[in-house]
Amino acid sequence: MDKRQDPQSREERLAAKLRENLHRRKAQARALGTIGCTTASDTAASIAENDSGSLPNAAPES
């Protein structure tokens, strides 16, 4: 099998993966409700509401 690939097909594959990733991240952001934030303070406030700043307690091992 030839290891070298056509650069155009590789670029096309990478572009498609980037588009998929962008769509997925936008959907995640919409689910979190952070898409509509217009300023850094709005974003920080949204993050503060969703994150207590502490790590969850791990279940004790027996």
C-alpha positions as CSV (number, residue, x, y, z in Angstrom):
1,M,0.0,0.0,0.0
2,D,1.3,3.5,-0.9
3,K,1.9,5.6,2.2
4,R,1.7,8.9,0.3
5,Q,-1.7,10.3,-0.2
6,D,-3.1,12.9,-2.5
7,P,-2.7,16.2,-0.6
8,Q,-6.0,17.5,-1.9
9,S,-7.9,14.5,-0.6
10,R,-6.2,14.9,2.8
11,E,-7.0,18.6,2.9
12,E,-10.6,17.8,2.1
13,R,-10.8,15.2,4.8
14,L,-9.3,17.6,7.4
15,A,-11.7,20.4,6.3
16,A,-14.7,18.0,6.7
17,K,-13.4,17.0,10.2
18,L,-13.1,20.6,11.2
19,R,-16.6,21.4,10.0
20,E,-17.9,18.4,12.0
21,N,-16.1,19.6,15.1
22,L,-17.4,23.1,14.7
23,H,-21.0,21.9,14.5
24,R,-20.5,19.6,17.5
25,R,-19.0,22.4,19.6
26,K,-21.7,24.8,18.6
27,A,-24.3,22.3,19.7
28,Q,-22.6,21.8,23.0
29,A,-22.4,25.5,23.5
30,R,-26.1,25.9,22.7
31,A,-26.9,23.1,25.2
32,L,-24.9,25.0,27.9
33,G,-26.6,28.3,26.9
34,T,-23.3,30.2,26.3
35,I,-23.8,31.1,22.6
36,G,-25.8,34.3,23.3
37,C,-23.1,35.8,25.6
38,T,-21.7,39.0,24.0
39,T,-19.1,40.2,26.5
40,A,-16.4,38.6,28.6
41,S,-18.3,39.4,31.8
42,D,-21.4,37.6,30.5
43,T,-19.3,34.6,29.6
44,A,-17.6,34.6,33.1
45,A,-21.0,34.9,34.8
46,S,-22.4,32.0,32.8
47,I,-19.4,29.9,33.7
48,A,-19.6,30.9,37.4
49,E,-23.3,29.8,37.4
50,N,-22.4,26.4,35.9
51,D,-19.2,25.7,37.9
52,S,-18.8,25.8,41.6
53,G,-15.0,25.9,41.3
54,S,-14.5,22.8,43.3
55,L,-13.9,19.2,42.3
56,P,-16.6,16.6,42.9
57,N,-16.1,14.4,45.9
58,A,-14.8,10.9,44.9
59,A,-16.6,7.9,46.3
60,P,-14.6,6.2,49.0
61,E,-13.0,3.0,47.9
62,S,-13.7,-0.1,50.1
